[in-house]
Amino acid sequence: MTLKPPPHSSIRTGDLIVLRNGRDDTEGYIIATLPDGQYKVEWVTGLGYRDRITTVTADEIRKKIGPEGGRP
């Protein structure tokens, strides 16, 4: 039996996320959930990402685990 990863629907607007393949700690907040597993992200850290808003797919990000997992 193959284990399946949790569904991407666990990512919600306001969640703090991390870019999976970022060169450094690239973190941002989900500001909108779009159709087809896409999200608008407002980046708060990361060289070349900070203070930008981009669209990413669910496969490119993961939810940050820890007490800071939601927007204050």
N, CA, C and O of each residue as an XYZ file, in Angstrom:
288
protein
N       0.843     -1.181      0.000
C       0.000      0.000      0.000
C       0.888      1.242      0.000
O       1.825      1.350      0.790
N       0.581      2.165     -0.886
C       1.345      3.394     -1.003
C       0.688      4.484     -0.182
O      -0.523      4.693     -0.254
N       1.507      5.181      0.606
C       0.987      6.293      1.398
C       0.862      7.524      0.517
O       1.764      7.838     -0.260
N      -0.246      8.209      0.639
C      -0.478      9.424     -0.139
C      -0.207     10.636      0.738
O      -0.500     10.616      1.934
N       0.351     11.691      0.153
C       0.557     12.910      0.942
C      -0.780     13.536      1.288
O      -1.785     13.259      0.633
N      -0.803     14.381      2.314
C      -2.080     15.033      2.651
C      -2.555     15.892      1.495
O      -1.738     16.387      0.718
N      -3.860     16.078      1.366
C      -4.378     16.889      0.261
C      -3.903     18.331      0.372
O      -3.710     18.851      1.471
N      -3.718     18.966     -0.776
C      -3.256     20.347     -0.793
C      -4.309     21.296     -0.243
O      -3.998     22.447      0.065
N      -5.531     20.843     -0.116
C      -6.589     21.714      0.398
C      -6.331     22.107      1.852
O      -7.045     22.954      2.391
N      -5.325     21.509      2.498
C      -5.004     21.897      3.864
C      -4.330     23.268      3.904
O      -4.182     23.851      4.978
N      -3.922     23.787      2.745
C      -3.347     25.124      2.662
C      -4.491     26.106      2.461
O      -5.305     25.957      1.550
N      -4.540     27.119      3.333
C      -5.646     28.080      3.299
C      -5.135     29.513      3.280
O      -3.977     29.779      3.601
N      -6.001     30.414      2.907
C      -5.670     31.838      2.924
C      -5.232     32.234      4.334
O      -5.888     31.905      5.322
N      -4.110     32.947      4.399
C      -3.562     33.378      5.683
C      -2.456     32.491      6.212
O      -1.736     32.885      7.129
N      -2.304     31.291      5.649
C      -1.259     30.365      6.112
C       0.127     30.855      5.736
O       0.332     31.419      4.662
N       1.075     30.631      6.637
C       2.479     30.884      6.356
C       3.021     29.664      5.634
O       2.878     28.540      6.116
N       3.648     29.877      4.474
C       4.152     28.767      3.671
C       5.630     28.973      3.363
O       6.180     30.058      3.554
N       6.256     27.901      2.879
C       7.668     27.914      2.514
C       7.778     27.405      1.086
O       7.101     26.450      0.705
N       8.636     28.045      0.297
C       8.912     27.590     -1.061
C       9.746     26.318     -0.973
O      10.805     26.317     -0.346
N       9.285     25.238     -1.591
C       9.954     23.940     -1.472
C      11.390     23.938     -1.973
O      12.273     23.416     -1.293
N      11.640     24.501     -3.128
C      12.971     24.419     -3.726
C      13.719     25.744     -3.676
O      14.573     26.016     -4.520
N      13.396     26.561     -2.689
C      14.077     27.842     -2.561
C      15.517     27.668     -2.103
O      15.833     26.733     -1.367
N      16.383     28.564     -2.538
C      17.790     28.488     -2.166
C      18.007     28.876     -0.715
O      18.973     28.427     -0.098
N      17.150     29.679     -0.172
C      17.247     30.063      1.226
C      15.852     29.981      1.823
O      14.927     29.495      1.174
N      15.695     30.445      3.032
C      14.391     30.381      3.685
C      13.449     31.392      3.049
O      13.424     32.560      3.438
N      12.678     30.942      2.075
C      11.742     31.801      1.374
C      10.350     31.528      1.921
O       9.769     30.472      1.670
N       9.819     32.492      2.674
C       8.526     32.333      3.329
C       7.562     33.408      2.849
O       7.961     34.518      2.496
N       6.286     33.049      2.845
C       5.261     33.999      2.461
C       3.909     33.586      3.001
O       3.748     32.502      3.562
N       2.941     34.465      2.822
C       1.573     34.203      3.266
C       0.665     34.020      2.061
O       0.765     34.747      1.073
N      -0.221     33.039      2.158
C      -1.244     32.840      1.139
C      -2.237     33.991      1.254
O      -2.843     34.193      2.306
N      -2.402     34.745      0.167
C      -3.360     35.857      0.204
C      -4.606     35.559     -0.615
O      -5.609     36.264     -0.493
N      -4.557     34.512     -1.457
C      -5.740     34.120     -2.234
C      -5.575     32.678     -2.698
O      -4.480     32.239     -3.050
N      -6.681     31.960     -2.690
C      -6.720     30.598     -3.221
C      -7.381     30.667     -4.587
O      -8.489     31.185     -4.730
N      -6.688     30.139     -5.590
C      -7.164     30.183     -6.966
C      -7.589     28.785     -7.414
O      -7.281     27.806     -6.735
N      -8.280     28.676     -8.530
C      -8.671     27.360     -9.037
C      -7.448     26.535     -9.451
O      -6.358     27.071     -9.651
N      -7.650     25.243     -9.572
C      -6.636     24.315    -10.069
C      -5.394     24.240     -9.194
O      -4.289     24.070     -9.710
N      -5.554     24.363     -7.877
C      -4.424     24.189     -6.968
C      -3.385     25.278     -7.033
O      -2.206     25.022     -6.786
N      -3.791     26.487     -7.359
C      -2.864     27.606     -7.397
C      -3.183     28.579     -6.271
O      -4.312     28.658     -5.786
N      -2.148     29.316     -5.873
C      -2.271     30.259     -4.770
C      -1.524     31.542     -5.092
O      -0.483     31.512     -5.750
N      -2.057     32.678     -4.627
C      -1.331     33.945     -4.673
C      -0.608     34.061     -3.336
O      -1.204     33.887     -2.273
N       0.699     34.361     -3.411
C       1.524     34.430     -2.213
C       2.180     35.797     -2.114
O       2.739     36.303     -3.088
N       2.106     36.392     -0.926
C       2.851     37.607     -0.626
C       4.092     37.174      0.142
O       4.000     36.733      1.287
N       5.255     37.303     -0.495
C       6.511     36.822      0.085
C       7.046     37.826      1.098
O       7.028     39.034      0.860
N       7.525     37.310      2.237
C       8.063     38.180      3.286
C       9.562     37.988      3.481
O      10.220     38.856      4.056
N      10.118     36.869      3.014
C      11.557     36.648      3.088
C      12.024     35.998      1.793
O      11.223     35.508      0.997
N      13.330     36.005      1.604
C      13.907     35.327      0.453
C      14.459     36.284     -0.586
O      13.775     37.206     -1.032
N      15.693     36.053     -0.959
C      16.350     36.873     -1.964
C      15.579     36.788     -3.278
O      15.356     35.695     -3.800
N      15.179     37.918     -3.804
C      14.437     37.950     -5.053
C      12.936     37.733     -4.907
O      12.201     37.833     -5.889
N      12.473     37.439     -3.698
C      11.040     37.211     -3.470
C      10.425     38.232     -2.524
O       9.246     38.562     -2.655
N      11.191     38.730     -1.591
C      10.665     39.611     -0.546
C       9.898     40.782     -1.148
O      10.342     41.409     -2.110
N       8.736     41.064     -0.561
C       7.859     42.172     -0.961
C       7.265     41.997     -2.351
O       6.837     42.975     -2.964
N       7.231     40.767     -2.861
C       6.600     40.492     -4.157
C       5.361     39.626     -3.938
O       5.223     38.955     -2.915
N       4.476     39.657     -4.914
C       3.308     38.784     -4.927
C       3.399     37.952     -6.194
O       3.520     38.493     -7.293
N       3.341     36.626     -6.039
C       3.411     35.726     -7.185
C       2.333     34.665     -7.075
O       1.708     34.488     -6.030
N       2.130     33.964     -8.185
C       1.212     32.825     -8.211
C       2.048     31.557     -8.235
O       2.977     31.434     -9.033
N       1.719     30.614     -7.360
C       2.443     29.347     -7.293
C       1.449     28.194     -7.319
O       0.258     28.377     -7.068
N       1.956     27.006     -7.627
C       1.117     25.813     -7.556
C       1.319     25.146     -6.204
O       2.286     25.430     -5.497
N       0.412     24.273     -5.858
C       0.485     23.574     -4.583
C       1.752     22.731     -4.474
O       2.263     22.530     -3.372
N       2.262     22.239     -5.591
C       3.465     21.406     -5.568
C       4.731     22.204     -5.283
O       5.754     21.619     -4.928
N       4.688     23.520     -5.430
C       5.872     24.354     -5.221
C       6.042     24.818     -3.779
O       7.093     25.351     -3.421
N       5.019     24.621     -2.949
C       5.042     25.149     -1.588
C       4.672     24.082     -0.577
O       4.128     23.032     -0.918
N       4.983     24.381      0.679
C       4.506     23.546      1.783
C       4.143     24.475      2.935
O       4.692     25.569      3.069
N       3.220     24.023      3.751
C       2.796     24.813      4.895
C       3.897     24.785      5.947
O       4.450     23.726      6.241
N       4.216     25.943      6.512
C       5.227     26.000      7.556
C       4.636     25.436      8.834
O       3.532     25.808      9.234
N       5.363     24.549      9.464
C       4.899     23.903     10.685
C       5.504     24.608     11.878
O       6.704     24.884     11.904
N       4.681     24.897     12.858
C       5.159     25.560     14.059
C       4.161     26.600     14.523
O       3.120     26.790     13.893
N       4.467     27.273     15.618
C       3.527     28.238     16.177
C       3.273     29.425     15.265
O       2.254     30.101     15.409
N       4.192     29.701     14.312
C       4.011     30.840     13.434
C       3.309     30.457     12.134
O       3.494     31.125     11.117
N       2.510     29.398     12.150
C       1.876     28.893     10.951
C       0.729     29.697     10.396
O       0.190     29.326      9.354
N       0.327     30.773     11.031
C      -0.756     31.593     10.510
C      -0.411     33.059     10.599
O       0.460     33.456     11.374
N      -1.073     33.842      9.829
C      -0.782     35.285      9.785
C      -1.286     35.950     11.062
O      -2.409     35.694     11.498
N      -0.459     36.799     11.657
C      -0.892     37.485     12.893
C      -1.999     38.479     12.644
O      -2.466     39.130     13.578
